[in-house]
Amino acid sequence: MPIDPQRIGFRPVEAADLPLLAGWMETPHWRQWWGDPATELGYIREMIEGRDTTEPWLFTLDGREAGYVQVWYVADNRTAEVIAETPWVAEVPSDAVGVDLSIGREEDLSRGIGSAALTAFVALLRARGHQRIVIDPDAENVRACRAYAKAGFRPVAHLAGRTGEALIMEYVDSTWETRP
């Protein structure tokens, strides 16, 4: 039975949360898909301190910290450095936001938490006025790709096969038509 997204909560990451994130980042399921924990924590610290426009959040399930999610702004990431590394960013509408999500504890994998958290986070982003929401899992991360599809994300057809290891997916709400 799917997890009701109403059971998911969000709160901004604070400096006091960095040890929790550091512990999660050391686990095998994070190490497989994220970079060096010290480097990644440095990026999150920059976000917390306002030196990066990406917004880091913890999400909870029934009040217990269950994972990490961040939202980044495509327009803010259209730098020469980012586009050299990930050229697809130049092909996503500048008003889009991107999302990255990870489950905190390994024992919480494959329980529907990721789909529920992403569904709830999309609702939060849509309430804030964001209509174009993308996510870019590694195409080999089948578990994540399935979870994102359950939350309403679909591969962006015109980018298929042109994004290296990433599968670019866009949130598709059945009440509106996606644009090319």
KEGUMI-40198 format. One line per field, with one value per residue: residue number from 0; residue in one letter; x, y, z of N, C-alpha, C, O in turn. Coordinates in nm, 2 decimals. Layout:
N
pos = c(NUM,...)
code = c(a,...)
n.c1 = c(X,...)
n.c2 = c(Y,...)
n.c3 = c(Z,...)
ca.c1 = c(X,...)
ca.c2 = c(Y,...)
ca.c3 = c(Z,...)
c.c1 = c(X,...)
c.c2 = c(Y,...)
c.c3 = c(Z,...)
o.c1 = c(X,...)
o.c2 = c(Y,...)
o.c3 = c(Z,...)
END
This chain:
180
pos = c(0,1,2,3,4,5,6,7,8,9,10,11,12,13,14,15,16,17,18,19,20,21,22,23,24,25,26,27,28,29,30,31,32,33,34,35,36,37,38,39,40,41,42,43,44,45,46,47,48,49,50,51,52,53,54,55,56,57,58,59,60,61,62,63,64,65,66,67,68,69,70,71,72,73,74,75,76,77,78,79,80,81,82,83,84,85,86,87,88,89,90,91,92,93,94,95,96,97,98,99,100,101,102,103,104,105,106,107,108,109,110,111,112,113,114,115,116,117,118,119,120,121,122,123,124,125,126,127,128,129,130,131,132,133,134,135,136,137,138,139,140,141,142,143,144,145,146,147,148,149,150,151,152,153,154,155,156,157,158,159,160,161,162,163,164,165,166,167,168,169,170,171,172,173,174,175,176,177,178,179)
code = c(m,p,i,d,p,q,r,i,g,f,r,p,v,e,a,a,d,l,p,l,l,a,g,w,m,e,t,p,h,w,r,q,w,w,g,d,p,a,t,e,l,g,y,i,r,e,m,i,e,g,r,d,t,t,e,p,w,l,f,t,l,d,g,r,e,a,g,y,v,q,v,w,y,v,a,d,n,r,t,a,e,v,i,a,e,t,p,w,v,a,e,v,p,s,d,a,v,g,v,d,l,s,i,g,r,e,e,d,l,s,r,g,i,g,s,a,a,l,t,a,f,v,a,l,l,r,a,r,g,h,q,r,i,v,i,d,p,d,a,e,n,v,r,a,c,r,a,y,a,k,a,g,f,r,p,v,a,h,l,a,g,r,t,g,e,a,l,i,m,e,y,v,d,s,t,w,e,t,r,p)
n.c1 = c(0.08,0.06,0.24,0.09,0.12,0.06,0.17,0.42,0.66,0.83,1.14,1.36,1.71,1.95,2.26,2.30,2.21,2.40,2.57,2.39,2.33,2.59,2.63,2.44,2.54,2.77,2.69,2.64,2.43,2.41,2.67,2.70,2.56,2.61,2.86,3.19,3.15,3.25,3.29,3.02,2.89,3.01,2.90,2.63,2.66,2.73,2.48,2.31,2.43,2.37,2.52,2.47,2.20,2.05,1.81,1.82,1.66,1.52,1.33,1.05,0.89,0.61,0.70,0.96,1.30,1.36,1.49,1.66,1.61,1.65,1.61,1.69,1.76,1.72,1.78,1.97,2.18,2.29,2.55,2.88,3.05,2.88,2.72,2.92,2.97,2.72,2.55,2.28,2.14,2.12,1.92,1.68,1.39,1.44,1.29,1.24,1.27,1.50,1.51,1.66,1.68,1.71,1.68,1.72,1.80,1.92,1.76,1.51,1.47,1.30,1.03,0.84,0.87,1.02,0.88,0.64,0.75,0.85,0.62,0.48,0.67,0.67,0.41,0.44,0.62,0.47,0.27,0.42,0.44,0.59,0.60,0.74,0.92,1.20,1.40,1.70,1.80,2.06,2.06,2.10,2.01,1.77,1.58,1.54,1.45,1.21,1.06,1.04,0.89,0.65,0.58,0.49,0.67,0.82,1.03,1.21,1.16,1.30,1.55,1.65,1.90,2.10,2.23,2.43,2.50,2.27,1.92,1.69,1.40,1.07,0.82,0.49,0.18,-0.14,-0.34,-0.24,-0.08,0.24,0.51,0.73)
n.c2 = c(-0.12,0.22,0.49,0.76,1.08,1.29,1.22,1.31,1.55,1.87,2.05,2.32,2.26,2.30,2.42,2.25,2.01,1.89,1.69,1.46,1.44,1.39,1.13,0.98,1.02,0.86,0.61,0.30,0.32,0.59,0.66,0.54,0.70,0.97,1.22,1.26,1.26,1.48,1.68,1.71,1.78,2.03,2.17,2.17,2.32,2.57,2.63,2.65,2.88,3.07,3.11,2.98,2.93,2.70,2.52,2.34,2.07,1.88,1.58,1.44,1.15,1.08,1.25,1.17,1.21,1.13,1.16,1.35,1.64,1.86,2.17,2.32,2.60,2.63,2.86,2.99,2.81,2.82,2.85,2.88,2.69,2.49,2.42,2.32,2.08,1.96,1.97,1.95,2.12,2.37,2.32,2.29,2.46,2.80,2.88,2.65,2.43,2.22,1.90,1.71,1.41,1.19,0.90,0.87,0.65,0.32,0.10,0.21,0.21,0.12,0.12,0.30,0.55,0.74,0.80,0.91,1.13,1.28,1.33,1.49,1.70,1.81,1.91,2.11,2.28,2.34,2.49,2.71,2.82,2.71,2.55,2.40,2.13,1.94,1.64,1.45,1.17,0.91,0.70,0.44,0.40,0.24,0.19,0.46,0.58,0.44,0.52,0.79,0.80,0.69,0.91,1.09,1.18,1.19,1.07,1.32,1.35,1.47,1.49,1.24,1.00,1.19,1.29,1.18,0.99,1.06,1.05,1.26,1.38,1.50,1.66,1.56,1.67,1.55,1.73,1.94,2.01,1.90,2.10,2.13)
n.c3 = c(0.00,-0.09,0.05,0.22,0.10,0.27,0.51,0.51,0.59,0.58,0.64,0.64,0.60,0.85,1.00,1.23,1.14,0.98,1.09,1.09,0.82,0.73,0.83,0.69,0.44,0.44,0.40,0.21,0.01,-0.04,-0.11,-0.35,-0.54,-0.48,-0.45,-0.30,0.06,0.22,0.04,-0.07,0.17,0.21,-0.01,0.07,0.31,0.19,0.07,0.30,0.42,0.23,0.01,-0.22,-0.43,-0.42,-0.24,0.05,0.21,0.48,0.48,0.65,0.78,0.93,1.13,1.18,1.08,0.75,0.51,0.25,0.05,-0.22,-0.39,-0.69,-0.90,-1.24,-1.40,-1.24,-1.27,-1.52,-1.60,-1.76,-1.66,-1.54,-1.76,-1.93,-1.80,-1.77,-2.03,-2.09,-1.92,-2.05,-2.22,-2.09,-1.99,-1.87,-1.66,-1.51,-1.22,-1.05,-0.89,-0.63,-0.46,-0.17,0.02,0.36,0.55,0.49,0.54,0.49,0.22,-0.09,0.01,-0.06,0.03,-0.10,-0.33,-0.21,-0.07,-0.28,-0.43,-0.23,-0.21,-0.47,-0.47,-0.28,-0.42,-0.65,-0.52,-0.46,-0.70,-0.91,-1.22,-1.40,-1.34,-1.29,-1.27,-1.23,-1.23,-1.22,-1.49,-1.44,-1.19,-1.11,-0.91,-0.81,-1.05,-1.10,-0.86,-0.91,-1.14,-1.04,-0.89,-1.08,-1.27,-1.60,-1.86,-2.05,-2.37,-2.59,-2.50,-2.47,-2.46,-2.49,-2.26,-2.12,-1.83,-1.70,-1.66,-1.78,-1.63,-1.63,-1.43,-1.48,-1.49,-1.50,-1.55,-1.71,-2.01,-2.12,-2.24,-2.52)
ca.c1 = c(0.00,0.15,0.25,0.01,0.21,0.02,0.25,0.55,0.68,0.96,1.19,1.49,1.83,2.03,2.39,2.29,2.17,2.51,2.61,2.29,2.36,2.72,2.62,2.37,2.63,2.87,2.63,2.66,2.33,2.44,2.80,2.68,2.50,2.65,3.01,3.26,3.07,3.30,3.26,2.88,2.85,3.05,2.79,2.51,2.69,2.71,2.34,2.26,2.49,2.32,2.62,2.42,2.06,1.98,1.75,1.83,1.55,1.50,1.19,1.02,0.78,0.54,0.78,1.10,1.38,1.36,1.57,1.71,1.57,1.69,1.55,1.78,1.70,1.79,1.83,2.09,2.28,2.32,2.69,2.96,3.10,2.77,2.68,3.02,2.97,2.59,2.49,2.13,2.08,2.09,1.80,1.57,1.34,1.51,1.20,1.23,1.35,1.54,1.50,1.74,1.62,1.77,1.63,1.83,1.85,1.91,1.64,1.39,1.46,1.19,0.91,0.75,0.89,1.07,0.76,0.55,0.82,0.86,0.48,0.46,0.76,0.61,0.29,0.49,0.68,0.36,0.21,0.51,0.43,0.67,0.52,0.83,1.00,1.28,1.48,1.80,1.87,2.14,1.97,2.12,1.95,1.64,1.49,1.50,1.37,1.07,1.00,1.01,0.78,0.53,0.54,0.44,0.78,0.83,1.15,1.20,1.19,1.39,1.68,1.68,2.03,2.20,2.26,2.53,2.44,2.15,1.79,1.62,1.26,0.99,0.69,0.38,0.05,-0.24,-0.43,-0.18,0.00,0.38,0.56,0.86)
ca.c2 = c(0.00,0.34,0.59,0.88,1.20,1.37,1.18,1.36,1.69,1.93,2.16,2.36,2.21,2.39,2.37,2.15,1.89,1.84,1.55,1.36,1.42,1.32,0.99,0.92,1.02,0.76,0.47,0.26,0.36,0.73,0.67,0.49,0.80,1.10,1.24,1.25,1.32,1.61,1.78,1.73,1.86,2.16,2.23,2.20,2.44,2.69,2.65,2.70,3.01,3.16,3.13,2.90,2.95,2.58,2.51,2.21,2.04,1.74,1.55,1.35,1.06,1.08,1.33,1.12,1.24,1.02,1.18,1.48,1.68,1.99,2.23,2.41,2.68,2.62,2.99,3.02,2.72,2.83,2.91,2.81,2.57,2.39,2.37,2.23,1.95,1.90,2.05,1.95,2.23,2.47,2.28,2.29,2.60,2.87,2.89,2.52,2.40,2.08,1.84,1.59,1.34,1.07,0.84,0.87,0.52,0.21,0.02,0.27,0.20,0.04,0.12,0.40,0.68,0.84,0.85,0.99,1.25,1.36,1.38,1.60,1.81,1.87,1.99,2.23,2.36,2.39,2.59,2.82,2.88,2.64,2.46,2.31,2.06,1.83,1.56,1.39,1.05,0.83,0.61,0.30,0.39,0.19,0.22,0.60,0.61,0.39,0.60,0.92,0.77,0.68,1.05,1.17,1.23,1.12,1.11,1.42,1.28,1.54,1.48,1.10,0.96,1.30,1.34,1.10,0.89,1.11,1.04,1.38,1.35,1.62,1.63,1.58,1.67,1.51,1.85,2.03,1.95,1.94,2.17,2.07)
ca.c3 = c(0.00,-0.10,0.17,0.20,0.10,0.39,0.63,0.48,0.63,0.53,0.71,0.59,0.66,0.93,1.03,1.33,1.07,0.90,1.13,1.04,0.67,0.71,0.86,0.58,0.32,0.45,0.38,0.07,-0.09,-0.08,-0.18,-0.49,-0.63,-0.45,-0.45,-0.17,0.16,0.27,-0.07,-0.07,0.29,0.18,-0.10,0.16,0.39,0.11,0.06,0.43,0.44,0.13,-0.10,-0.33,-0.43,-0.40,-0.11,0.11,0.30,0.53,0.49,0.76,0.77,1.06,1.22,1.19,0.96,0.66,0.39,0.21,-0.08,-0.25,-0.51,-0.75,-1.00,-1.37,-1.44,-1.17,-1.30,-1.66,-1.61,-1.85,-1.59,-1.53,-1.90,-1.99,-1.74,-1.80,-2.14,-2.10,-1.85,-2.14,-2.30,-2.00,-1.98,-1.76,-1.54,-1.44,-1.10,-1.05,-0.76,-0.60,-0.34,-0.13,0.14,0.46,0.60,0.39,0.57,0.44,0.07,-0.15,0.10,-0.11,0.10,-0.20,-0.42,-0.13,-0.04,-0.40,-0.45,-0.14,-0.25,-0.59,-0.43,-0.22,-0.53,-0.73,-0.44,-0.47,-0.84,-1.00,-1.30,-1.47,-1.23,-1.34,-1.18,-1.32,-1.17,-1.30,-1.56,-1.39,-1.06,-1.15,-0.80,-0.81,-1.17,-1.07,-0.76,-0.97,-1.23,-0.95,-0.84,-1.19,-1.36,-1.72,-1.93,-2.15,-2.50,-2.68,-2.44,-2.46,-2.53,-2.50,-2.13,-2.05,-1.74,-1.64,-1.73,-1.74,-1.62,-1.59,-1.37,-1.58,-1.42,-1.60,-1.58,-1.80,-2.12,-2.12,-2.35,-2.57)
c.c1 = c(0.09,0.14,0.17,0.11,0.17,0.10,0.39,0.55,0.81,1.01,1.33,1.61,1.90,2.17,2.39,2.26,2.28,2.56,2.52,2.32,2.49,2.71,2.55,2.46,2.74,2.82,2.64,2.56,2.35,2.57,2.79,2.64,2.55,2.80,3.06,3.18,3.12,3.27,3.11,2.83,2.89,2.95,2.67,2.54,2.68,2.57,2.28,2.31,2.45,2.42,2.58,2.27,1.98,1.93,1.75,1.72,1.57,1.36,1.17,0.90,0.73,0.63,0.92,1.18,1.40,1.45,1.60,1.65,1.61,1.63,1.66,1.71,1.78,1.85,1.96,2.21,2.32,2.46,2.77,3.01,3.00,2.74,2.79,3.01,2.83,2.52,2.34,2.07,2.05,1.96,1.67,1.52,1.40,1.42,1.18,1.31,1.38,1.53,1.60,1.69,1.69,1.71,1.75,1.88,1.82,1.79,1.51,1.37,1.35,1.07,0.81,0.77,0.94,0.96,0.67,0.62,0.82,0.72,0.45,0.54,0.71,0.49,0.34,0.55,0.57,0.29,0.29,0.51,0.51,0.59,0.61,0.93,1.07,1.36,1.58,1.87,1.96,2.05,1.98,2.06,1.80,1.54,1.44,1.41,1.22,1.00,0.96,0.89,0.65,0.48,0.50,0.55,0.79,0.96,1.12,1.25,1.30,1.54,1.73,1.81,2.13,2.24,2.35,2.46,2.31,2.03,1.71,1.47,1.19,0.86,0.58,0.25,-0.06,-0.34,-0.37,-0.09,0.14,0.42,0.69,0.97)
c.c2 = c(0.12,0.42,0.71,1.00,1.29,1.34,1.24,1.51,1.74,2.04,2.19,2.30,2.32,2.33,2.25,2.01,1.82,1.71,1.44,1.34,1.35,1.17,0.92,0.91,0.92,0.62,0.43,0.31,0.51,0.74,0.63,0.60,0.94,1.10,1.22,1.32,1.46,1.71,1.81,1.81,2.01,2.24,2.27,2.32,2.57,2.73,2.72,2.85,3.11,3.19,3.05,2.91,2.82,2.57,2.37,2.19,1.90,1.71,1.44,1.26,1.04,1.14,1.28,1.16,1.12,1.04,1.33,1.51,1.83,2.04,2.33,2.48,2.68,2.75,3.02,2.92,2.71,2.90,2.82,2.68,2.46,2.33,2.29,2.09,1.88,1.99,2.06,2.06,2.35,2.45,2.27,2.44,2.67,2.89,2.76,2.52,2.25,2.03,1.73,1.54,1.22,1.03,0.83,0.74,0.41,0.12,0.08,0.27,0.10,0.02,0.22,0.53,0.78,0.89,0.94,1.13,1.34,1.41,1.50,1.72,1.88,1.96,2.12,2.33,2.42,2.50,2.72,2.88,2.81,2.54,2.36,2.25,1.94,1.76,1.48,1.27,0.99,0.72,0.47,0.29,0.36,0.21,0.36,0.63,0.56,0.48,0.74,0.91,0.76,0.82,1.14,1.22,1.13,1.16,1.22,1.37,1.34,1.53,1.34,1.07,1.07,1.36,1.26,1.00,0.93,1.08,1.17,1.35,1.48,1.58,1.66,1.56,1.64,1.63,1.95,1.96,2.00,2.01,2.12,2.15)
c.c3 = c(0.00,0.03,0.13,0.21,0.22,0.51,0.62,0.52,0.58,0.63,0.65,0.67,0.73,0.96,1.13,1.26,0.99,0.95,1.09,0.90,0.65,0.73,0.75,0.46,0.32,0.42,0.24,-0.03,-0.12,-0.15,-0.32,-0.59,-0.60,-0.45,-0.31,-0.06,0.21,0.16,-0.07,0.05,0.27,0.09,-0.01,0.25,0.32,0.09,0.19,0.45,0.33,0.02,-0.23,-0.32,-0.41,-0.26,-0.06,0.21,0.36,0.51,0.59,0.72,0.91,1.17,1.24,1.06,0.88,0.54,0.36,0.07,-0.10,-0.38,-0.56,-0.87,-1.13,-1.41,-1.37,-1.20,-1.45,-1.67,-1.71,-1.79,-1.58,-1.67,-1.96,-1.93,-1.77,-1.90,-2.14,-2.02,-1.94,-2.22,-2.22,-1.99,-1.86,-1.64,-1.46,-1.31,-1.11,-0.90,-0.75,-0.47,-0.30,0.00,0.24,0.50,0.50,0.41,0.52,0.28,0.03,-0.06,0.05,-0.05,-0.01,-0.29,-0.34,-0.10,-0.17,-0.44,-0.36,-0.17,-0.37,-0.56,-0.37,-0.33,-0.62,-0.66,-0.44,-0.61,-0.94,-1.08,-1.37,-1.36,-1.30,-1.24,-1.27,-1.26,-1.27,-1.36,-1.50,-1.25,-1.08,-1.04,-0.80,-0.93,-1.15,-0.97,-0.82,-1.07,-1.15,-0.90,-0.95,-1.28,-1.48,-1.79,-2.03,-2.28,-2.58,-2.62,-2.43,-2.53,-2.54,-2.37,-2.05,-1.96,-1.68,-1.73,-1.68,-1.75,-1.58,-1.53,-1.47,-1.50,-1.53,-1.63,-1.67,-1.90,-2.11,-2.25,-2.40,-2.51)
o.c1 = c(0.18,0.04,0.20,0.17,0.26,0.11,0.47,0.46,0.90,0.92,1.40,1.60,1.91,2.19,2.48,2.27,2.27,2.60,2.57,2.33,2.50,2.77,2.59,2.46,2.80,2.90,2.65,2.60,2.30,2.58,2.87,2.68,2.53,2.87,3.00,3.14,3.04,3.23,3.07,2.75,2.83,2.92,2.61,2.45,2.63,2.53,2.21,2.23,2.49,2.39,2.65,2.21,1.86,2.00,1.69,1.69,1.62,1.27,1.26,0.82,0.80,0.64,1.00,1.12,1.44,1.48,1.56,1.64,1.62,1.60,1.70,1.62,1.90,1.97,2.05,2.32,2.38,2.47,2.73,3.02,3.03,2.72,2.76,3.04,2.83,2.43,2.28,1.95,1.95,1.91,1.57,1.60,1.41,1.47,1.11,1.41,1.31,1.54,1.62,1.65,1.73,1.68,1.86,2.00,1.72,1.73,1.40,1.28,1.32,1.01,0.71,0.69,0.89,0.96,0.63,0.55,0.80,0.71,0.40,0.49,0.72,0.48,0.28,0.52,0.58,0.25,0.23,0.58,0.52,0.52,0.57,1.01,1.00,1.38,1.54,1.99,1.95,1.97,1.89,2.05,1.71,1.43,1.32,1.31,1.13,0.88,0.85,0.81,0.54,0.36,0.47,0.52,0.78,1.00,1.01,1.37,1.38,1.63,1.85,1.83,2.24,2.30,2.35,2.37,2.24,2.04,1.67,1.41,1.25,0.80,0.58,0.22,-0.06,-0.41,-0.44,-0.04,0.17,0.36,0.77,1.09)
o.c2 = c(0.14,0.42,0.77,1.02,1.37,1.42,1.23,1.58,1.66,2.11,2.10,2.28,2.43,2.21,2.16,1.91,1.71,1.62,1.33,1.22,1.27,1.09,0.81,0.81,0.88,0.53,0.52,0.34,0.55,0.81,0.67,0.60,1.03,1.00,1.17,1.44,1.55,1.83,1.93,1.90,2.10,2.35,2.37,2.40,2.67,2.85,2.82,2.93,3.23,3.29,3.06,2.90,2.82,2.61,2.28,2.27,1.81,1.80,1.36,1.30,0.99,1.10,1.35,1.14,1.01,0.94,1.42,1.42,1.90,1.96,2.41,2.43,2.71,2.75,3.08,2.95,2.62,3.00,2.71,2.58,2.34,2.21,2.20,1.99,1.76,2.07,2.15,2.10,2.42,2.54,2.24,2.53,2.61,2.91,2.76,2.59,2.17,2.11,1.65,1.61,1.14,1.11,0.80,0.71,0.40,0.07,0.01,0.32,0.01,-0.09,0.24,0.63,0.90,1.01,1.05,1.23,1.46,1.53,1.60,1.84,2.01,2.07,2.23,2.45,2.53,2.60,2.83,2.98,2.85,2.45,2.25,2.33,1.85,1.81,1.44,1.28,1.00,0.66,0.39,0.18,0.45,0.25,0.39,0.70,0.63,0.51,0.79,1.00,0.81,0.84,1.26,1.31,1.01,1.28,1.22,1.34,1.27,1.57,1.31,1.11,1.05,1.47,1.26,0.93,0.85,1.09,1.18,1.31,1.56,1.48,1.76,1.45,1.71,1.62,2.05,1.85,2.12,1.99,2.06,2.11)
o.c3 = c(0.08,0.10,0.02,0.31,0.26,0.60,0.71,0.50,0.54,0.69,0.61,0.79,0.68,0.94,1.12,1.33,0.95,0.87,1.05,0.86,0.56,0.66,0.71,0.39,0.22,0.40,0.15,-0.14,-0.23,-0.26,-0.41,-0.70,-0.68,-0.45,-0.22,-0.08,0.23,0.20,-0.08,0.04,0.32,0.11,-0.03,0.28,0.37,0.09,0.18,0.51,0.34,-0.06,-0.33,-0.21,-0.39,-0.16,-0.12,0.30,0.29,0.53,0.62,0.63,1.00,1.28,1.30,0.95,0.92,0.47,0.44,-0.01,0.00,-0.47,-0.49,-0.93,-1.14,-1.45,-1.43,-1.16,-1.50,-1.75,-1.74,-1.85,-1.61,-1.68,-2.04,-2.00,-1.78,-1.87,-2.19,-2.05,-1.91,-2.28,-2.28,-1.97,-1.75,-1.53,-1.36,-1.30,-1.17,-0.81,-0.84,-0.38,-0.39,0.09,0.20,0.48,0.43,0.32,0.52,0.23,0.10,-0.06,0.11,-0.08,0.00,-0.31,-0.39,-0.11,-0.16,-0.49,-0.41,-0.16,-0.38,-0.61,-0.39,-0.32,-0.66,-0.72,-0.43,-0.63,-1.06,-1.03,-1.40,-1.30,-1.35,-1.13,-1.39,-1.23,-1.39,-1.29,-1.52,-1.19,-1.07,-1.06,-0.78,-0.92,-1.20,-0.99,-0.80,-1.07,-1.19,-0.88,-0.93,-1.37,-1.47,-1.78,-2.10,-2.30,-2.63,-2.69,-2.39,-2.65,-2.60,-2.37,-1.93,-2.00,-1.63,-1.85,-1.57,-1.85,-1.50,-1.57,-1.53,-1.45,-1.63,-1.73,-1.71,-1.86,-2.09,-2.35,-2.31,-2.54)
END
